[in-house]
Amino acid sequence: MRFVKTISAMQRLARSWQARQVPVAFVPTMGSLHEGHLSLVQRARRAVGRKGKVVVSLYVNPTQFAPHEDLAAYPRDLARDKKLCAQAGVDVLFAPSDREVYPGGFSTFVAEERLSRRMEGAARPTHFRGVTTILAKLFHIVQPGVAVFGAKDIQQAAVVRKMVADLNFPLKIIVAATVRERDGLALSSRNQYLTPDQRRQAVVLWRALQRAKKAVAAASVPAARLEKELRALIATQPESRLDYIEFFDPQTFAPVQKAKRGTHIALAVFIGKTRLIDNATL
C-alpha cells in the first residue's frame, strides 16, 4: 500500500492510472476506521476487481464542523488506520493536511441547495456545504470511476449523488448497507465517545427503527402519530435527547403525512453529548 500526503502526488498517480485505463474506486473517510469502513473498501474492490485500484482518503474535514461541534475531539489514530487499510488490500491511502487541502486564501465552496435543507442540513446548517466542497475536491484529485458511501449517512449519499449529477462528474456512486453491532447499533467512529451505560442506551435508535417498521407492517399510519410514539420510546433512556425524526419519500426526500411500507425514516439522537444518526426503509 502506498501512503500519499500531497495533492500533487495523488494527482500524478491518478493521471498515470487514467493513461493506462486502470479502473479506480474511492472510499472517502475521516479516519478512526471500523468494520463499516472496511465493508466499503470490500465493496470498492468488488467494483474494480483485482486489476483495479482502491483509494481510501483519510481527512477530518474542518469545513463540515460547526464551531461548537467535535472537530478537535474527533478520534484520530493514523497508525491503526494505516494498518487496517493495508490489511484490507487498499492500494493507496491518501491523507493530506489541512494546509494542503485548504491553503491560505481558500474561498470557493460547493453547495447543494434542495436535498440538503432538511434533517442534517437543518440541524447542522454549515455541514453539507463542507461535505460537498471536500468531496468535489477529492473527486477531482483522485479521479475515480466509482465512489462508495455508507447507507448510515443516507442524506449525505443523496446529496453527493445530486452534486455528481448536476456538475457532470464522470462518476458512479455506490451506497453500501449499514454495518451494525449484534444489538443493532450502527457502527460509527463517534460510538467511541459513549460510556458503557450510554452504549447500552444508544440501542434505542435501533429499537425506534424496528418499532416504526412494525407500525407500518399492516397499513399506513399518520407520520405525526408515529413520531410521537417514537419520541416517547427514545425518552425512556435517561441520557437521550432527540434532535429530529423525519419520515420522507426516499426519492425526493420530501416529508410525508402518512408513513407506510417504502417510506424512509431518519433520526438523530444525542446520548449524553454524543450525537448519533440512523435511518431505515420501512
Disulfide bonds with the S-S distance in Angstrom:
none
